[in-house]
Amino acid sequence: MGDPRGFLKVRTRQELAERPVAERIKDWLDVHAESGLQPWTTEQAARCMDCGTPFCMTGCPLGNIIPEFNDLVRQEKWEDAYNRLSTTNNFPEVTGRICPALCEQACVLGIHQPPTMIKNDECTIIDQAWDLDYVKPLPPQRLTDQTVAVVGSGPAGLACAQQLTRAGHTVVVYERDDAIGGLMRYGIPNFKLDKRLLDRRVKQMEAEGTRFRTGVEIGKDISWDDLRSRYDAVVVAIGSTVPRDMKIPGRELQGIHFAMEFLPDATRRVYGVKPVHDITAKDKHVVIIGGGDTGSDCLGTSIRQGAKDVTVLQIMPKEPSSRPDNQPWPTFARLYQKTSSMEEGGTYVYSTDSVNFVGSEEEQAKVHVENSTATEGFVADENGHVTGLKVVDVAPGENGPFTRQPGTERILPADLVLISVGFLHPDTTTLVDQLPVELDGRGNVARNDKFATSQDGVFVAGDAGRGQSLVVWAISEGRSCAAAVDEYLTGNTELPAPIVASQRPMALPRTR
């Protein structure tokens, strides 16, 4: 701790400047006008109090040694900072950009001042490390005779694969999409996470010895049981991809899509890849159901595609601007915070529930349901196209979470509706048929604390076992799962295991 009074001298928090809205909505580049080292970076890092008990580290599932790398940033010791950070985090360029910063919510300074800029320090460290050529491939000194298949190339799968490759095992990553990255590649818009950041990591991993197979769907192109027979261990890292649906009248209308049908196509177009669903918001009234991170991503994407207008519906009330009593420090508090997409346009409507989808008057007349006040006597025909969404205000109820408020019903115009209300569980249809594994009560792949499933030699990491969560938890699970696999194959391990499978955060924000 170079300056014990640093947090007293610098009381304000400096954020990266963003490009003007009128400029950035015309392209798919990073929304920020600044990146990397800034004139204020070191003085911001000096605000770290180097607490005797660094609660910031309890908020981080990776176990990042935050006070140490903060101080190394203050001293501009970039190689040392990179070495410290990379011992706990495989992909800080990702978490430094899209993590909700659980660590900052747990920062002791945050009790009475804006917290230390941990997330920005992390991003600056890795950006400097790449610019100064400190990031090198780390191939193993020797190879074992053990082989591992990792199914899924999201953050959990890639972290697990990199750790196991560095331990000397021969690792092959299977990805059903045309490019590596999973959620990071096609679930997060390019203006939030430039895909070139992923490409250079893949090149590093290839140089270390990890092998990648894209366009291969396990369960279809190769059966799960065949895969298990080919490898000494298999890691299931397929994410939580079955979306939660909106089972309300009119759902069968055309023009209603899940967010993860819409967002990947937008990224594919940016990189010249043929869209799968060919959905666009251009010249449409867009309604997004769900106000979390994914809903925000849909908003920014719709604006860039040229939507007429965008409305984002959130059934929850607007978050408070300060920490509520039932979310005390150092837990993650759900506070109102504008995202970059929210600053670009669109309308957020809170405490609002969806009643039914609406088609054209001609389509509404085709099917009539008597005595149905909830839907105004309408169920759409299966060949119609959505033209609106009937909504109603809600308030906290005595007998349930929400009570609809009579007299508040209205219809929002909608040519495109995007459902962004989360995910239920992984798609395990072929897995349980071909390589039966036990599932938990939520439909996730069941595992013990060492990430082992009910099938010998089969492990699970990330959202496929945990359920829908954050990228930082996925990386942490991938690292821990790698240690468990290494121990299974060799009888012991020196790989770090930051968490056990049953470990839960102090509190989770709304997840993507």
Sequence and secondary structure as in RCSB ss.txt:
>XXXX:A:sequence
MGDPRGFLKVRTRQELAERPVAERIKDWLDVHAESGLQPWTTEQAARCMDCGTPFCMTGCPLGNIIPEFNDLVRQ
EKWEDAYNRLSTTNNFPEVTGRICPALCEQACVLGIHQPPTMIKNDECTIIDQAWDLDYVKPLPPQRLTDQTVAV
VGSGPAGLACAQQLTRAGHTVVVYERDDAIGGLMRYGIPNFKLDKRLLDRRVKQMEAEGTRFRTGVEIGKDISWD
DLRSRYDAVVVAIGSTVPRDMKIPGRELQGIHFAMEFLPDATRRVYGVKPVHDITAKDKHVVIIGGGDTGSDCLG
TSIRQGAKDVTVLQIMPKEPSSRPDNQPWPTFARLYQKTSSMEEGGTYVYSTDSVNFVGSEEEQAKVHVENSTAT
EGFVADENGHVTGLKVVDVAPGENGPFTRQPGTERILPADLVLISVGFLHPDTTTLVDQLPVELDGRGNVARNDK
FATSQDGVFVAGDAGRGQSLVVWAISEGRSCAAAVDEYLTGNTELPAPIVASQRPMALPRTR
>XXXX:A:secstr
   TTHHHH  S     B  HHHHTTS S SBS  S  TTHHHHHTT    SS HHHHH TT   HHHHHHHHHT
T HHHHHHHHHTT S HHHHHHH   HHHHT GGGGTS    HHHHHHHHHHHHHHTT       SS  S EEEE
E  SHHHHHHHHHHHHTT EEEEEESSSSS TIIIIIS TTTS HHHHHHHHHHHHHHT EEEES  BTTTB HH
HHHHHSSEEEE     EE    STTTTSBTEEEHHHHHHHHHHHHTT   SS    TT EEEEE  SHHHHHHHH
HHHHHT SEEEEE SS    SS  TTS TTS        HHHHHS EEE SEEEEEEE  HHHHTTSB TT TTT
TTB   TT B  EEEEEEEE  SSSS EE TT  EEEE SEEEE S EEE   HHHHHHS   B TTSSB   TT
SB SSTTEEE THHHH S  HHHHHHHHHHHHHHHHHHHHS   S     TT   S      
